[in-house]
Amino acid sequence: MATHLIARTDNPFPPPSPARDEDIDLPTLVGTLTDRKWLILSGTLLFAAASFAYVLFATPKYEANAVLQVENRLPPVPGINTNAAAPAPTIADAPAATETQLLTSRRVLGEAMQRLNLDIAAEPVRFPLIGDMAARAQQRTEPGKLASPWFGLKSYGWGGERIKIAKLEVPQALTDVPLRLVADGGGRYSLFDPNGESLAQGRIGQDVNTDEGVRIRVETLVANPGMRFDVTRLNPMTIMADLKRDISVSEQGRNSGIIALAYANADPMLAKQVLDRITQAYVSQNVARNSAEAAKRLKFVTEQLPKVRRELAEAQAALNRFQTRTGTMDVGTQNRSLLEQTVALDTNIQQLQVQLADASSRFTPAHPVYASLQKQINQFQGQKAALQGRINQLPDAQQGLFRLNRDVEVTNQTYASLLDQQQQLSIARESAIGTARLIDPADVDLDNPTWPKPLLTVAAGTAIGALLMIAFVLLRQMFRRGVEDPVDIELLGLPVYASIPYSEKGKQIAMLPGRTRRDGRHRLLALRAPTDLAMEALRTLRTSLHFARMETRNNLLMIAAPSPGVGKTFVCANLAVTMAQAGQRVLLIDADMRRGTLHRAVGVRSDRGLSDLICGHLQPEEAIHQVPGTGNLSFISRGSVPPNPSELLMHPNFARLLHKVGKEFDIVVIDTPPVLAVTDAAVIGHHVGICLMVVRWGLNQQREIVLAKQRLEQNGVEVRGAIFNAVQKRGAGQYAYSYYDYQTVHNP
C-alpha cells in the first residue's frame, strides 16, 4: 500500500525579514507576463482574428498617381523692345513648395469638384457586413452586370448598381443630410427625406423641380426595382477640405521641380478622374498666370495706340501748314544728320517713357527697374539738350521746319513700335506656355489596392494586440498589487501558518451539478481528491495548529478574512475534514448568518442552524448534523437569516453554546463573515482561543490585511497568523512556499 509523505520547505514561524525593495525588476516582470500567458495569447489571437476579419470585409482603396514638372523660371514675355536701354524685369524663382500649395488650393480643387460633381454623394445601400464583399465578388466574376438580389432582399444592392446624378439642389436644412432614393423600375425613381416623407419623383434624364426647393436630374440609374441609394448634397467646403487632406503632394528630391500626386479612393476610376481634373486645372491656371503678363501689357499698348495716332496726325498737319506758309520743303542736307540724331534720341525717350508707364503699374518708384528706366530717360534728355543748343543756332525757318519734321518722325516711329508690340503681345498671350507640364498623367493599378494590405494589416493588428494585452496585464498588476509572497504578509507582523496552492480540482468540485448545493452531495476536496497539493498544505496547517493549541485558553478556532472571495469557506470545510480524519471530534460552525455557504460544501440545508439555536427555537442536538463520509465531523449551518446578526451573536445563548460544544468536541472550527464588511468576526473573536486570517494570493492588498488586523485587535482579538490561500505558480515555475509530492513507489 502506497504511503504519502509531504516535505514542506517553509517555517510556520519564520524570523522577521528585512524590508523589501519595491522596484519591479526584470525577473518579476517576466514572471508576471508568464503567469498571464494564456490571457495575453487569447487577447493577441482575438486581435489577429479581428485584423483578418477587417481585411476580409473592408472596402479596398485604390491609389491614383500623377507626376508634374515645374520650371524654375518663367519664359520671356515678347512684346517689349529689347533694344531699349532699360533691362526687362526679372522674374523670381517659383519654388516647388509654393506650387504644392497651389495644387491643393480651393481654386484648383473647386474646379475639379464642379466638373466631377463631387459635392453629390450617391451610394447603394448594402446589406450589413457582407454586402460590400458580395458586391466586389460579383463584379470580379461578372464585371458590369447587375447582380440578382440575395435571399429576395431587393432593397439592397448586391453588385453592378450604377447611378449618376447630374444636378442636386436641396434647401440649406437638407445639406449634408442623407436622402433616400428608391428605384421604382421603368427608369423612374422616388426621393425621400430621412423621415420617409416624399421629396420628389422623376424619370431618368428629366429635370425635377419641387416647391420645397429640391432640384434633381438623374442621368444614369441601373438597379433592381425597389433598390435604395443614399444620396447626399455635401457642403463644398467640406469636400475641398477632405480632398486637401486625402491628396498627397510631395516634391521628388530637393529642388528637383518634380512633384508627385497621389489620391486613394474606393472607386479607382473616380480616383483617376479626380487627379486628372486637378492636374489639368493646375496646368491651365499656371498657363493663365503666365499669360497674364502679356495680357496686361497688351492692354496698356492698346490704350496708348489711339493717343499716339492722334499725335501723329496732329504733327503731320502742323508740318504741312508750316511748309505751305513758309514755302520750305525740307531741311537742308547739312542738317539731316542733326535731325536723325535728334529723332533717335526722342524715339528712345518715347519708348522708355512707355516702359516707365508700364513699370509704374507694377512697381513703386523705389524699385530698381523703375529707377533704372528713369535714369536712362534723364541721360537721353541730357544728350537731347546738347543737340538743342546746336539747333538753336539755325535760322528761325529752319528751326521750325526742323522741329516739325522731328515731331512727325518720332511720333511715326513710336506708333510703328506700338503696333509691333501689340502684334507680338497678342501672339504671346495666345501662345503662352506655363512653368508646369504634366509628365505622367493620372493612372491607377486596378490589381493591387493600396489598402488594406493583408499581410501588413494582420501583422500590425497582431502586434498591437500583443502590446495592448501586455500593457493590460502590467497595468492590472500595477493597480491590483495583491500580495504574492508570504514575506509581504510576515512584514505586517502575521506569521504565515501555511501556503495553500491553487487547486483547479477544487474549483471543479465546487462547480459540480446541483444548483442549490443542498442535494445531499458534499463538495469537499478532502474527500474527493485527498492527494491534491492543496490538501497536503491543509494537513501541514493541521499539524501547526495541533502544537499551537497547547498554549491557548480553549479549543475554539476562528477562521476570518479581510474581504469576501478569499476562499475562507474552502479552508474551513477542508481543514475540519483533515482534523476529523486524524481522529479528532470536530464541530464546524457556519457563523456567517448573512451569506454563509458552508452548508453547500457539506451538502445539507442552511435552515435549522445557528440563528435558530441562539434564539432558542432549537436544541443543540437538533441543529448538529453529521457530515456524510466523515466519522468525526459534525456541522451547524447558519440557520434562518436574522435581521440583526451582530446583536444575535452578542446574546448570552451564543456564549453558552460555544462553552457547551467546546466540552463535547476536541476542536470547534468557526467560519466568520469578512472582517472589513461587518463586525461579526470581532464579536466571535472574544470567545475563541485561536484566530487565523485567510489571505488570497494576488487579491488582498497589504493595506487590507493591516486594516483587518487592526480592527480585530482594537476589539481585543489577537490574530495569531495568516493562511495564504490559492497560491499560484510564478513565472519561474515555483510556488511562494513550495510543496512537493513525495510518494513511495509500489514494489513489483
C-alpha positions in Angstrom: 0.0 0.0 0.0 1.4 3.4 -1.0 2.0 6.0 1.6 2.1 9.7 1.1 4.6 11.9 2.9 4.8 15.7 2.5 8.0 17.7 2.7 7.4 21.4 3.3 10.1 24.0 2.8 8.6 26.8 4.8 8.7 27.5 8.5 5.4 28.4 10.2 7.2 30.9 12.3 9.9 32.5 10.2 12.2 35.1 11.6 11.4 38.8 10.7 12.5 39.6 7.2 14.2 42.9 6.2 12.3 45.4 4.2 11.9 44.5 0.6 12.7 46.6 -2.4 9.5 47.5 -4.2 11.2 48.2 -7.6 10.0 45.9 -10.3 12.9 44.0 -11.7 13.2 42.1 -14.9 12.6 38.6 -13.5 9.5 39.8 -11.7 8.2 41.4 -14.9 8.9 38.2 -16.9 7.2 36.2 -14.2 4.1 38.3 -14.3 3.8 38.0 -18.0 4.4 34.3 -17.9 1.7 33.9 -15.3 -0.8 35.6 -17.6 0.5 34.0 -20.8 -2.9 32.5 -21.7 -4.6 35.8 -21.2 -2.0 37.5 -23.4 -2.2 34.8 -26.0 -6.0 34.8 -26.2 -6.1 38.6 -26.5 -3.5 38.5 -29.2 -5.4 35.9 -31.1 -8.5 37.9 -30.8 -6.8 41.0 -32.3 -5.4 38.8 -35.1 -8.8 37.4 -35.9 -10.3 41.0 -35.9 -7.5 42.1 -38.2 -8.2 39.2 -40.5 -11.9 40.0 -40.5 -11.1 43.6 -41.3 -9.0 42.6 -44.3 -11.8 40.3 -45.4 -14.7 42.8 -45.1 -13.0 46.2 -45.5 -13.7 48.1 -48.8 -10.3 48.2 -50.7 -8.9 51.6 -51.7 -7.1 52.2 -55.0 -4.4 54.9 -55.4 -4.1 57.1 -58.5 -0.7 58.7 -59.2 0.4 61.6 -61.4 3.7 63.5 -61.8 4.2 67.2 -62.7 7.3 69.2 -63.6 7.6 72.8 -62.5 10.3 75.0 -64.2 12.3 77.4 -62.0 11.8 80.5 -64.2 9.1 81.9 -66.4 9.7 82.1 -70.2 10.5 85.6 -71.5 7.4 87.6 -72.5 7.8 89.1 -76.0 6.4 92.4 -77.0 8.8 94.7 -75.2 11.5 96.4 -77.3 14.7 94.7 -76.2 16.7 97.4 -77.9 15.6 99.8 -75.2 18.2 100.7 -72.7 16.1 99.6 -69.7 16.5 95.9 -68.8 13.4 93.7 -68.7 12.2 92.9 -65.2 13.5 89.7 -63.7 11.0 87.0 -62.7 11.7 85.5 -59.4 12.1 81.8 -58.9 8.9 79.8 -58.2 9.9 77.1 -55.6 8.1 73.8 -55.8 6.9 74.2 -52.2 4.7 77.1 -53.4 3.4 75.0 -56.3 2.4 72.2 -54.0 0.2 74.6 -52.1 -1.3 75.9 -55.3 -2.1 72.3 -56.3 -4.4 71.9 -53.3 -5.8 75.4 -53.3 -9.6 75.9 -53.3 -9.4 77.4 -56.8 -7.9 74.2 -58.2 -9.9 71.7 -56.1 -13.1 73.7 -56.6 -12.8 73.3 -60.4 -12.3 69.6 -60.1 -15.2 69.3 -57.7 -17.6 71.1 -60.0 -16.6 69.2 -63.1 -17.0 65.8 -61.4 -20.0 66.7 -59.1 -18.0 65.6 -56.1 -20.4 67.6 -53.9 -23.1 65.0 -54.7 -22.7 61.6 -53.0 -24.7 58.7 -54.1 -24.0 55.2 -52.8 -26.1 52.0 -53.0 -27.4 50.6 -49.7 -25.6 47.4 -48.9 -26.6 44.5 -46.7 -24.7 44.9 -43.3 -21.3 43.3 -43.0 -21.4 41.1 -46.1 -22.9 43.4 -48.7 -19.7 45.1 -49.9 -17.9 41.8 -50.0 -20.7 40.2 -52.1 -20.7 43.1 -54.5 -17.0 43.0 -55.0 -17.1 39.3 -55.6 -19.9 39.6 -58.1 -18.1 42.3 -60.1 -14.9 40.2 -60.2 -16.8 37.3 -61.8 -19.3 39.3 -63.9 -18.0 42.8 -64.5 -20.6 45.4 -65.3 -23.6 43.0 -64.8 -26.3 43.8 -62.4 -26.5 41.2 -59.7 -29.7 39.5 -58.7 -30.9 40.1 -55.1 -29.8 37.6 -52.5 -32.5 35.9 -50.4 -35.1 38.1 -52.1 -33.8 41.3 -50.5 -34.4 43.7 -53.3 -33.9 46.8 -51.3 -30.2 46.2 -51.0 -27.5 46.4 -53.7 -25.6 43.2 -54.4 -23.3 44.4 -57.2 -23.3 46.2 -60.5 -25.6 49.1 -59.5 -24.8 52.5 -61.1 -26.2 55.9 -60.5 -25.1 59.3 -61.9 -26.8 62.5 -60.6 -26.0 65.5 -62.8 -27.8 68.0 -60.6 -29.0 68.0 -57.0 -30.1 71.2 -55.2 -31.7 71.0 -51.8 -32.7 73.5 -49.1 -30.0 74.5 -46.6 -31.5 72.4 -43.9 -31.0 69.3 -46.0 -27.4 69.9 -46.8 -25.2 67.1 -45.5 -28.3 65.1 -44.7 -28.6 61.6 -46.3 -31.7 61.3 -48.5 -33.1 58.0 -49.7 -33.5 57.4 -53.5 -35.6 54.3 -54.5 -35.5 52.8 -58.0 -39.1 52.3 -59.0 -38.4 50.5 -62.2 -39.0 51.6 -65.8 -36.5 54.4 -65.4 -38.4 56.1 -62.6 -37.3 56.9 -59.1 -38.5 58.4 -55.8 -36.6 60.7 -53.4 -37.4 60.6 -49.7 -36.2 62.6 -46.7 -34.8 60.9 -43.5 -38.3 60.8 -42.0 -39.6 58.8 -45.0 -41.5 61.8 -46.5 -41.6 62.0 -50.3 -39.5 64.9 -51.7 -39.6 64.2 -55.5 -40.4 61.7 -58.1 -39.0 61.7 -61.6 -37.6 59.8 -64.6 -34.1 59.4 -65.8 -32.8 62.3 -67.9 -35.5 64.7 -66.8 -35.2 67.8 -64.6 -37.4 67.7 -61.5 -38.2 70.9 -59.6 -40.4 70.9 -56.5 -42.0 73.6 -54.4 -39.8 72.6 -51.5 -36.7 73.8 -53.3 -35.5 70.3 -54.4 -34.0 70.2 -57.9 -32.6 66.9 -59.2 -31.6 65.3 -62.5 -30.6 61.7 -62.7 -28.7 60.8 -65.8 -28.0 57.1 -65.2 -29.8 54.6 -62.9 -29.1 50.9 -63.2 -30.7 49.0 -60.3 -33.2 46.4 -59.5 -36.7 47.8 -58.8 -37.1 48.6 -55.1 -33.3 49.1 -54.5 -32.3 52.1 -52.4 -29.5 54.6 -52.7 -28.2 57.0 -50.1 -28.0 60.5 -51.8 -26.4 63.5 -50.1 -25.8 67.1 -51.1 -22.5 67.8 -49.4 -21.0 71.1 -48.3 -18.5 72.2 -50.9 -16.1 73.5 -48.2 -16.2 70.1 -46.5 -15.5 68.3 -49.8 -12.5 70.5 -50.6 -11.2 70.1 -47.0 -11.4 66.3 -47.4 -9.7 66.4 -50.8 -6.9 68.6 -49.4 -6.4 66.1 -46.6 -6.5 63.0 -48.7 -4.4 64.1 -51.7 -0.7 63.7 -51.1 1.6 66.2 -52.9 5.3 65.9 -52.5 8.5 67.0 -54.3 10.6 64.2 -55.5 14.1 65.3 -54.5 15.3 68.6 -53.2 14.8 71.5 -55.7 14.1 69.0 -58.4 10.9 70.6 -59.5 9.3 67.1 -59.9 6.0 66.9 -58.0 4.2 63.6 -57.3 0.5 63.5 -56.6 -1.4 60.5 -55.1 -5.1 60.1 -54.2 -6.8 56.9 -52.8 -10.4 56.1 -53.1 -12.7 53.1 -53.1 -13.7 53.9 -56.7 -10.5 53.6 -58.8 -12.0 55.4 -61.7 -13.1 58.3 -59.5 -9.6 58.5 -58.0 -8.1 58.7 -61.5 -10.6 61.3 -62.7 -10.0 63.5 -59.6 -6.3 63.6 -60.2 -6.9 64.2 -64.0 -9.1 67.2 -63.2 -6.7 68.6 -60.6 -3.6 68.4 -62.8 -5.5 69.8 -65.8 -6.9 72.7 -63.8 -3.5 73.4 -62.3 -1.7 73.4 -65.6 -4.4 75.6 -67.2 -4.2 78.1 -64.3 -0.4 78.0 -64.5 -0.6 79.0 -68.2 -3.2 81.6 -67.4 -1.0 83.1 -64.7 2.0 83.3 -67.1 0.0 84.8 -69.9 -1.4 87.4 -67.6 1.8 89.5 -68.0 1.4 89.6 -71.8 -2.3 90.4 -71.4 -1.7 93.2 -69.1 1.0 94.8 -71.3 -1.2 94.3 -74.4 -4.0 96.2 -72.6 -1.6 99.1 -71.9 -0.3 99.2 -75.5 -3.8 99.1 -76.9 -4.8 102.0 -74.8 -1.7 104.1 -76.0 -2.2 103.5 -79.7 -5.2 105.9 -80.3 -3.3 108.7 -78.5 -0.1 108.2 -80.5 -2.2 108.1 -83.7 -3.8 111.4 -82.9 -0.4 112.9 -82.0 1.0 111.7 -85.4 -1.9 113.2 -87.3 -1.5 116.5 -85.5 2.2 116.5 -86.1 1.8 115.9 -89.9 -0.9 118.5 -90.1 1.3 121.1 -88.4 4.2 120.2 -90.7 2.1 120.7 -93.8 0.8 124.1 -92.6 4.3 125.3 -91.8 5.6 124.2 -95.2 2.7 125.9 -97.0 3.1 129.1 -95.1 6.9 129.4 -95.4 7.4 127.7 -98.8 10.2 125.4 -97.5 10.0 121.8 -98.5 12.7 120.0 -96.4 15.6 120.6 -94.1 18.9 121.0 -95.7 21.4 118.2 -96.4 23.8 119.7 -93.9 21.2 119.5 -91.2 19.9 115.9 -92.0 22.5 114.3 -89.6 21.4 116.6 -86.8 17.8 115.7 -87.4 18.5 111.9 -87.4 20.3 112.2 -84.1 17.5 114.2 -82.5 14.9 111.8 -83.8 16.8 108.8 -82.5 17.1 110.4 -79.0 13.4 111.3 -79.0 12.4 107.9 -80.1 14.3 106.2 -77.3 12.9 108.7 -74.8 9.4 107.9 -76.0 9.9 104.2 -75.8 11.4 104.5 -72.3 8.5 106.6 -71.2 6.1 103.9 -72.4 8.1 101.3 -70.5 8.2 103.6 -67.5 4.4 104.0 -67.6 4.1 100.2 -67.8 6.5 99.7 -64.9 4.7 102.2 -62.8 1.6 100.0 -62.8 3.7 97.1 -61.4 6.4 98.7 -59.3 6.9 101.6 -56.9 9.3 104.5 -57.8 11.8 103.0 -55.4 12.0 99.7 -57.4 15.3 99.2 -59.2 13.6 98.6 -62.5 11.7 101.9 -62.3 14.8 103.8 -61.1 16.8 102.4 -64.0 14.3 103.5 -66.6 14.1 106.9 -65.1 17.9 107.3 -65.1 18.2 106.3 -68.8 15.5 108.8 -69.7 17.4 111.6 -67.9 20.6 110.6 -69.8 18.9 110.8 -73.2 17.3 114.1 -72.3 20.7 115.5 -71.4 22.0 114.4 -74.8 18.9 115.9 -76.4 19.6 119.2 -74.6 23.1 119.4 -76.0 21.8 118.9 -79.6 19.1 121.5 -79.0 21.8 124.1 -78.4 23.1 123.4 -82.0 19.6 123.6 -83.4 19.0 126.9 -81.8 21.8 128.4 -83.9 19.8 127.7 -87.1 17.6 130.4 -88.7 14.1 130.6 -87.4 12.5 129.0 -90.5 15.0 126.1 -90.5 14.4 125.6 -86.7 10.6 125.5 -87.2 10.9 123.0 -90.1 13.5 121.0 -88.1 11.2 120.8 -85.1 8.1 119.8 -87.0 9.9 117.1 -89.0 11.4 115.7 -85.8 7.9 115.5 -84.2 6.5 113.7 -87.2 9.3 111.2 -87.5 9.5 110.5 -83.7 5.7 110.0 -83.4 5.7 107.8 -86.5 8.4 105.6 -85.2 6.6 105.4 -81.8 3.4 104.4 -83.4 5.1 101.8 -85.5 6.8 100.4 -82.4 3.5 100.2 -80.5 1.8 98.4 -83.4 4.7 95.9 -83.5 4.4 95.4 -79.7 0.6 94.9 -80.0 1.1 92.2 -82.5 3.8 90.4 -80.5 1.9 90.6 -77.2 -1.2 89.2 -78.9 0.8 86.3 -80.1 2.4 85.9 -76.7 -1.0 85.9 -74.9 -2.5 83.3 -77.2 0.6 81.0 -77.3 1.8 81.4 -73.7 3.3 78.3 -72.0 3.4 77.8 -68.3 6.1 76.7 -65.9 4.3 73.4 -65.2 3.8 70.5 -67.5 2.3 67.0 -67.0 4.9 64.3 -67.1 2.8 61.2 -66.1 -0.9 61.5 -66.4 -3.1 60.1 -63.6 -3.3 56.3 -63.6 -4.3 53.6 -61.1 -3.4 50.0 -60.6 -6.6 48.0 -60.5 -5.0 44.8 -59.5 -3.2 46.0 -56.3 -5.3 48.1 -53.9 -3.2 50.3 -51.6 -5.4 49.4 -48.6 -5.8 47.2 -46.8 -2.5 45.3 -47.2 -3.4 41.8 -45.9 -0.1 40.7 -44.5 0.8 44.2 -43.1 -2.7 44.7 -41.6 -2.8 41.3 -39.9 0.8 41.5 -38.7 0.2 45.0 -37.3 -3.1 44.1 -35.7 -1.5 41.0 -34.0 1.5 43.1 -32.8 -0.8 45.8 -31.5 -2.9 43.2 -29.8 0.1 41.6 -28.1 1.4 45.0 -26.9 -2.1 46.0 -25.6 -2.5 42.8 -23.8 0.9 43.0 -22.2 0.2 46.6 -21.2 -3.2 45.5 -19.8 -1.6 42.7 -17.7 1.1 45.1 -16.4 -1.4 47.9 -15.6 -3.7 45.5 -13.9 -0.8 44.1 -11.9 0.3 47.7 -11.0 -3.1 48.8 -9.8 -4.1 45.5 -8.3 -1.0 45.0 -6.2 -2.3 42.0 -4.3 0.3 40.2 -2.1 2.0 37.4 -4.0 4.7 36.5 -1.5 4.4 35.3 2.2 7.1 37.7 3.1 4.8 40.6 2.3 2.4 39.2 4.9 5.1 38.5 7.5 6.3 42.1 7.3 2.9 43.1 8.7 3.5 41.0 11.8 1.5 38.0 10.8 3.4 34.7 10.6 2.2 32.5 7.7 1.0 29.2 9.1 0.5 27.6 5.6 0.6 28.5 1.9 -2.2 26.6 0.1 -1.6 26.1 -3.6 -4.4 27.0 -6.0 -6.5 23.9 -6.7 -8.1 23.5 -10.1 -9.6 20.3 -8.9 -11.2 22.1 -6.0 -12.7 24.6 -8.4 -14.2 21.8 -10.5 -15.6 20.0 -7.4 -17.2 23.3 -6.3 -19.0 23.6 -9.6 -20.4 20.1 -9.6 -24.1 19.8 -10.7 -26.6 20.8 -8.1 -27.7 24.4 -8.4 -28.5 24.9 -4.8 -25.7 22.7 -3.4 -28.3 21.2 -1.0 -28.8 17.9 -2.7 -27.0 15.8 0.0 -23.8 15.6 -2.0 -20.8 17.2 -0.4 -18.3 19.3 -2.4 -15.3 18.6 -0.2 -11.8 18.4 -1.8 -10.6 16.5 1.2 -12.9 13.6 0.4 -13.0 13.7 -3.4 -9.2 14.4 -4.1 -7.3 13.7 -0.9 -3.9 13.7 -2.7 -4.3 17.2 -4.1 -1.5 19.6 -3.2 -3.9 21.9 -1.5 -4.9 19.1 0.8 -1.3 18.4 1.6 -0.9 22.1 2.6 -4.0 21.8 4.8 -2.6 18.8 6.6 0.6 20.9 7.3 -1.7 23.6 8.7 -3.4 20.9 10.9 0.0 19.9 12.3 0.9 23.5 13.0 -2.4 24.1 14.8 -2.0 21.0 16.9 1.1 22.4 18.6 -0.2 25.9 18.7 -3.4 24.9 20.6 -1.3 23.7 23.5 -0.9 27.4 24.6 -4.5 28.5 24.0 -7.3 29.0 26.6 -9.8 26.8 24.7 -10.3 24.6 21.7 -12.3 27.2 19.6 -10.6 28.1 16.3 -12.0 31.1 14.3 -11.1 31.5 10.6 -11.5 35.1 9.4 -10.8 37.0 6.2 -10.4 40.7 5.3 -12.9 40.6 2.4 -15.2 38.2 0.6 -13.9 35.8 -2.1 -10.7 34.7 -0.5 -11.6 31.0 -0.1 -12.2 31.2 3.7 -15.1 28.7 3.5 -13.0 26.3 1.4 -10.2 26.4 4.1 -12.7 25.9 7.0 -14.5 23.0 5.5 -11.5 21.0 4.3 -9.4 21.8 7.3 -12.2 20.5 9.5 -12.2 17.3 7.4 -8.5 16.7 7.8 -8.7 17.2 11.6 -11.6 14.7 11.7 -9.6 12.2 9.6 -6.8 12.5 12.3 -9.2 11.0 14.8 -10.4 14.3 16.5 -14.0 15.1 17.1 -14.6 18.2 15.1 -17.5 20.6 15.0 -17.8 23.0 12.1 -20.0 26.1 12.7 -21.1 28.5 10.0 -21.3 31.8 11.9 -21.9 33.9 8.8 -25.6 34.2 9.3 -25.8 36.7 6.5 -24.4 34.9 3.4 -22.8 31.7 4.8 -22.3 29.0 2.2 -20.7 26.1 4.3 -23.9 24.1 4.0 -23.3 23.9 0.2 -19.9 22.4 0.8 -21.1 19.7 3.2 -24.3 19.1 1.2 -27.0 20.0 3.8 -29.7 22.6 4.1 -29.0 26.0 5.6 -32.1 26.3 7.8 -32.4 24.9 11.4 -29.0 26.2 12.3 -27.0 28.7 14.4 -29.5 31.6 14.4 -32.3 29.2 15.5 -30.1 27.8 18.3 -29.3 31.3 19.7 -33.0 32.3 19.5 -33.9 29.2 21.5 -36.0 27.7 18.7 -33.9 24.5 18.6 -31.8 22.4 20.9 -28.2 21.7 20.1 -28.9 18.1 19.4 -31.5 19.2 16.7 -29.1 21.6 14.9 -25.9 19.5 14.9 -25.7 17.4 11.7 -23.3 14.6 10.9 -21.3 15.2 7.7 -21.7 12.2 5.4 -18.4 10.5 4.6 -16.7 11.6 7.8 -17.0 9.7 11.1 -15.9 12.5 13.4 -17.1 15.7 11.7 -20.3 17.5 12.7 -21.8 20.7 11.3 -24.1 23.5 12.4 -25.4 25.6 9.5 -26.1 29.3 9.6 -29.8 28.9 10.1 -32.5 31.3 9.1 -31.2 34.7 8.1 -32.0 37.0 11.0 -32.5 40.8 10.7 -29.8 41.5 13.4 -26.9 39.0 13.1 -24.4 41.1 15.1 -26.8 41.6 18.0 -27.7 38.0 17.9 -24.0 37.0 18.3 -23.8 39.1 21.5 -26.7 37.2 23.1 -25.6 35.0 26.1 -27.1 32.0 24.4 -24.2 32.1 21.9 -21.5 32.1 24.6 -23.3 29.2 26.4 -23.5 27.3 23.1 -19.8 27.7 22.5 -19.0 26.7 26.0 -21.2 23.6 25.7 -19.8 22.4 22.3 -16.2 23.2 23.4 -16.6 20.5 26.0 -18.2 17.9 23.7 -15.7 18.2 20.8 -12.0 18.1 20.5 -11.9 21.3 18.4 -14.6 23.7 17.1 -13.9 25.5 13.8 -15.9 28.7 13.2 -16.4 30.3 9.9 -17.0 34.0 10.2 -18.1 36.9 7.9 -15.4 39.2 6.4 -13.8 41.5 9.0 -13.9 44.7 6.9 -17.5 44.2 5.9 -19.3 43.6 9.3 -18.4 43.5 13.0 -19.5 39.8 13.5 -15.9 38.5 13.5 -14.9 40.9 16.2 -17.8 39.7 18.4 -17.0 36.0 17.8 -13.3 36.5 18.4 -13.8 37.3 22.1 -14.8 33.6 22.7 -12.1 31.8 20.7 -8.6 30.6 21.6 -7.1 31.0 18.2 -7.9 33.4 15.4 -6.4 32.9 11.9 -6.8 35.2 8.9 -7.1 33.8 5.3 -5.4 36.0 2.7 -5.8 35.2 -1.0 -2.8 35.3 -3.4 -3.0 38.3 -5.8 -6.3 39.6 -4.4 -5.8 41.1 -0.9 -3.6 44.1 -0.7 -1.3 44.8 2.3 -3.4 47.7 3.4 -6.5 45.5 3.6 -4.6 42.9 5.7 -3.3 45.7 8.0 -6.8 47.2 8.4 -8.5 43.9 9.2 -5.8 43.0 11.7 -6.1 46.4 13.4 -9.9 46.2 13.5 -9.7 42.8 15.3 -7.0 43.9 17.7 -8.9 47.1 18.6 -11.7 44.8 19.7 -9.4 42.7 21.8 -9.0 39.8 19.4 -5.4 38.6 18.7 -4.7 37.4 15.2 -2.2 34.5 15.7 -1.3 34.2 12.0 -2.3 34.0 8.4 -3.2 31.3 5.9 -2.0 32.2 2.4 -4.6 30.7 0.1 -4.8 30.0 -3.7 -1.1 30.5 -4.2 -0.3 30.3 -7.9 2.9 29.4 -9.7 5.3 32.2 -10.5 6.9 32.7 -13.9 9.9 30.6 -12.7 7.5 27.7 -12.0 7.7 27.8 -8.2 5.1 28.5 -5.5 5.8 31.2 -3.0 6.0 28.4 -0.4 6.8 25.1 -2.2 5.0 21.7 -1.6 6.1 18.6 -3.4 4.6 15.2 -3.8 6.8 12.7 -2.1 5.2 9.3 -2.7 6.5 5.8 -2.2 6.5 3.6 -5.2 4.7 0.2 -5.2 7.1 -2.7 -5.2 6.5 -5.1 -8.0 
